[in-house]
Every structure is written in C-alpha cells, then in structure tokens.
Amino acid sequence: MSVDGVTPSPTPHRLGVHLVDGGAVVGIYAGHATGVDLCLFDNEGRETRVPLHGPTAGIWHAYVPGMFEGQHYGFRADGPWAPKKGHRYNPNKLLLDPYGRGIEGSLVPMTHANASTLLSNKDESDTAPLMPRSVLTAEPGGSWQTPHPRVPWEDTVVYELHVKGFTQQMMDVPEHLRGTYAGLAHPASIEYLTSLGVTTVELLPVHAFASEPHLDHAGLSNYWGYSTMGFFAPHAPYATADARAKGAQGVLDEFVGMVDLLHQAGLEVILDVVYNHTAEAGWGDRVLSWRGLDNAAYYRSQPNSPGHYDDTTGTGNTLDFAHPRVVQMAMDSLRYWTEEVGVDGFRFDLAATLGRTSHGFSTRHPFLVGITMDPLIGGTKLIAEPWDTGMGGWQVGNFPAPMAEWNDRFRDKMRSFWLRDTARGGRNHPTAPELATRLAGSTDLFGHTDPPLMRGPMASINFITCHDGFTMADLTAYNSKHNEANGEDNRDGTDNNRSWNHGYEGETDEVEINAFRRRSMRNLLGSLLLSAGTPMLLAGDEFGNTQQGNNNAYCQDNDISWLDWAFHPWQADLRSTVQHLIALRRENRVLRPHEFYEGHDPRLDDDLLRADSAWFTAAGEPETEEWWEDPATRVVQFMRSLSDPEAADALLIINGTREPVEVTIPADAGAPWELVWDSAWESPVGVAVETLEPGGTQVVENLTVQLYLSRPQH
C-alpha cells in the first residue's frame, strides 16, 4: 500500500533515516534507480510503502511524518534489469538501509526453497519474509560522559579480542552477561585487562554481520564477523537478552555503555571495520542492500565489463572506493562511531582496497586523505591492514601519516628466527640484519616519508599472532594446520605458518618438550614487547590459549575459539611474564621510542655516553659488516639509550643458538647493568636481581632473550 501527501523536501537531507520533530527525514543513494519506496512495518509485519522524491544528485529523499523511535523499515528500488551493464534492480527485494543505526531480526538462512528468492535473479518472489528490518533509533550522543583516554602512541599496547569469545567462559562474569558487550565491560573483565597492562582493546568486527550461505548449509556460522550487513548498526547478538528485548535502541545503548565503562578504566576502544566488502558476496548471491540500490555504483567491476565484479578481497565482491558515494558512506560511518558512539579508533580490514583507484593503489586516494585530514577522524587511532588479495595488494609502509600499519614482516621474521630456522638448524643466508631491523622499528618500511622518518616506529604495529592464524601456543605445538572442523578438508587457512612443534605434533605430556615450548613462547613475547614499535597481543596468548591447531577458526563459535580461563600453573606464570614485560615497557621510555634511531655515536658527541642505538657481538665488540653478513650470526646485543640523563639505558641480548654462549657486556663508563628479565625464567616473580659491570661476562642460556637496564647513579 502507498501513502500520499508526503511533504516534499526541497533539498536532499543527509543520508539515512533520522528522527526530527513530528517524524523523520529520509535520504538514500540509488543513482540509477527510477523509483525508490520507503517500506514501513507495523508490529504485525504489515507493510506500508512511501514513495520517495528524487533523484536529486542520485539521492531519493522525503520528510515522513509519524515515524518514531523503534520504527521498522526497509527500502525497495525499481530501475533497469541489465546485468551486463551492472544494473540489477528488482522491487521485489526488500533492502536494508545502508545507514541504518539498528537491525532487528535475522536473515533467514538460504535453502533450496528460498535461494532463488534471496538471490539476485529477476523474479517475482517477495524477500520481506526472509529479511531482517532496519530500525529507527535515537542518536546516542551525550549518553556517554567519560573523556577519551587518548593514550599516546608510544604508550600504547593493543589487545585484539573477540567480544563474545573473551568472556563466554569467564567464570567471574555473571552467566547472563558472558559473551556480550556488557560482559566485556563487567568489572571482572576490566580488572583483568588493566592488571595485564594493556591500554587499548581492538574489537573484532561489531558492525552487524551475517553468516555466509555455505556456512549455513554446513551447520556453522561466521564467528569473526567479516561479513558486514550494516556499517552503522552494532551486531545485536552480542548484546544481552535484556538489551535485545528493548530493541535496536537497547542494543545501541548497551554498546555505548560498554565504551563508557572501558573509558572510565582508562582503556581505549578500537573497532576492526570491514569497509572493503559486504555480506552480499559474489555476483549471483543474495541481495540485502547495496546490490539492490545501485549495484553499478557501490561495487567494483572489472575494467570494461560492468557485469563482472573485480574481487580484490577474496569474498566475491569489493566495494568501489573510486566512487564518491562509497567514500562518503565509509566516512559517515567513521564519524558516527567516533562522534556519537565514542570509540577511539579503527583498524581497517584489507585496507589496500580502500586506497584503490582505477590505476591501482594510491597513497593519496581521497578516502585515505579524508580520514587522515578529517578534524574528527584524523584525531583517532587509525590502523591499516595494509594488503588485500588483488594485484599489487601488499602495501606495507605506503599508508599516509598518521596511520599505523600491521607489520607482517615483523610477524614472519620473529616466527622464522625463533621457530622455523631453529627447527632447521639455521639458514645459509644472513638472518641477523632482518632481525635487527624489526627490533629497531622497521625503518626500511616506515621511514620513507617526505620529510624522511616522519612517521616514527610507532607506525609499525608489531605482532606475532592475530585472530587469523595460529595462536602463540599453537605456533609452538603444531607444524601444520588442523582445520578439519571447518568442513573444507583442511584446504582452508594458510600453509605459511613458520611454526615448530618442538618434536611432537599437538598436546603432549613430555616434560622437556613442554618446557621448550614455553621458552619459545617467552622468546616470541619478549621480542614483541621489547621491540621499537606498537605491540599488539592476541587475547589469550598471554596465558597460552590454544585452538587445537586450527589456524582459520572464522567459523568456530565454540570451545575452539572461546578463551579457556581454567589456567594451569604454567599459564599463570606465562601471564605473569607478559604482565612483567608490559610493566617494564611502561616504566622505561627507552623501550618505547617515538622516533627512529639515528645511531648517534658518543665518540663524536661529548654529551653522549652511549649511542641511541648500537649493536655488539657476543664478545662485546661493535658490529662489523662481515659479522652482519655471516649466516652463523645468531647472538646479538642491542643497546639503546636516551639523551635524558635521568632515563635508564637498555641492553637486549639474544642468543638464537642451541648452545649456551658466554657474552661480554660492552665496556664503557656507564652505570652497572641489572638483569630485569630472562626468557629462561618460568616466571619473573621472586627472581633475585643480578648486576653486571660494563665489560663483565655472563653465560646466556641457549635460545634465550635477556633484558638489562642501566639506571642513573645518584
């Protein structure tokens, strides 16, 4: 049914549906459509259609009296059915609002009976019975009061977690709150995070998402959430039952409350956002929103072939960031989550896609320029996953300041040095230069700016593991992936794990193997937290959480992915180690430099006692080119200092060999060195402090990291 007499709007309003006095203003982009209806639903599911005015610059719009908070709605768009030209209009498809702040109801899983209805075929079947609804919500602005923590980059320790999986089995959280936004904000969760010492939680996708049809058929579900159904609505299943009973507004209010409580504890909140593709998947798959509104505008097509997608994401579709309206949608979404919800930053999934033009990736892409220069968004923490699956997709180091980037070179080098190369008995090419470069902040990747070195080492998000791949414990327990539970005959997931099972595949009771594995975990964690750059921990790695060898647990919403909080004693010791390392980093500025090292030589500067960075052999001698290029070099000493005479100096000693090594501390006139951490320690608790004078010797155990601090003498 249609409603006549809708008040015309002389100019388009902002996109989306927004409450105003007496009703709502509506704006939606469908540039190639010949007509768009707003579809209103009552409590019994009856539909009323309201024709919109337009198009004005491609926008269909109206003021609609009588709309209210909690109103369920959607859209239908009519226009050409011309698949070869990229147009797939079908008014029988109910469409979600791309700007909708709330989504209620579930997408009915595809079956043989409804597949042709949800799919993008030109048919007469109405999809309304199969679709969730967009919901009109009140703006949340002003409901949160705590200022943003605004942790400086050099103080930042990122902790990547899954909202559900973090608390689903946390016994100190009440059962009705586990796995929810409120559960993450519960005092038990917050106490754990703050006592660990992390500063910033990075949440796996919380935008509303849907499972892929093949997972529905297999009885699985999308657990990670990289299948977006709405870029403005929080994922409702992560809210408590009480919040969901209140509708979309209740879900939004719970999310905003979570952010506020984390802020009260001094914790920043970063969202992992997926603007590169949507849940509509490939060309012949379902129609949920963008494909039905303006397929040719929203999605990237192959050159000279608008009927075929150019898929640079590996998901079947790619949003076209060469189109201004796609850029606008992403920018508006970022502003909404920042200004009205209050989050502190964003990690951009497959971010190379967001910088693609018709000629390939561009550092000066309008979207990248927009987010870095925007007075609101540019003041948040912006992190790129700097690659995608398309040609020329690896773009590490090429994103503009002030963006930071995931550093996969750091991940791969540390895994290789401590695991794969050790298992193989070394390499026949030099590995020390690459190790040193990663420990010192990856200047080779992030230093080539104009002017040079502008970004600093904090632009490098250093990580050993993330949600995608093995956990830290599994890196040390499996040589190969074990993804059989995913139902793809173990074909999915990467084979480039650079892992080492230490002599036995999987869990074992062998005491020596388990001790060796724990040493390797401590080496990896120490390398991560004591390197220059911004460290990122995967939730659970601090206590050796396992996924039983699954390195692609995207569809495992169960014990495989949920954190197991029933600690063994060794897991508590490992957590104490991580806690200790983070505290050392926090308390000593020398361990978290915000500028790249320049190698100032004290022999050339009378005001310096020690260089800002210097490398030494096991014998305490300064580095030489021959030493660097020797494949046998696996013992290095890395000395760091600051120009501040009140700050401590640091000495990191790495023995990457399988034998104990006698190491001579570099001789100078500086203060004595205190051993503050040794990866040979099962736990740092209760260990007596050892002191060495410059020029002294120390036997360093095999495959070990040691950290010494030289504190000012008064």
Secondary structure, 3 states (H helix, E strand, C coil): CECCCCCCCCCCCCCEEEEECCEEEEEEECCCCCEEEEEEECCCCCEEEEECEEEECCEEEEEEECCCCCCEEEEEEECCEEHHHCEECCCCCCECCCCCCEEECCCCCCCCCCHHHHECCCCCCCCHHHCCEEECCCCCCCCCCCCCCCCCHHHCCEEEECHHHHHCCCCCCCHHHCCCHHHHCCHHHHHHHHHHCCCEEEECCCEEECCCHHHHHHCCCCCCCCCEEEEEEECHHHCCHHHHHCCHHHHHHHHHHHHHHHHHCCCEEEEEECCCCCCCCCCCCECCCHHHHHHHHHECEECCEEEEECCCCCCCCCECCCCHHHHHHHHHHHHHHHHHHCCCEEEECCHHHHHEECCEECCCCHHHHHHHHCCCHHHCEEEECCCCCCCCCCCCCCCCCCCEEEEHHHHHHHHHHHHHHHHHCCCCCCCHHHHHHHHCCCHHHHCCCCCCCCCCHHHEEECCCCCCCCCHHHHCCCCCCCCHHHCCCCCCCCCCCCCCCCCCCCCCCCHHHHHHHHHHHHHHHHHHHCCCCEEEEECCHHHCCCCCCCCCHHHCCCCCCCCCCCCCHHHHHHHHHHHHHHHHHHHCHHHCCCCCCCCCCHHHCCCCCCCCEEEECCCCCECCHHHHHCCCCCEEEEEECCCCCCCCEEEEEEECCCCCEEEECCCCCCCCEEEEEECCCCCCCCCCCEEECCCCEEEECCCEEEEEEECCCC
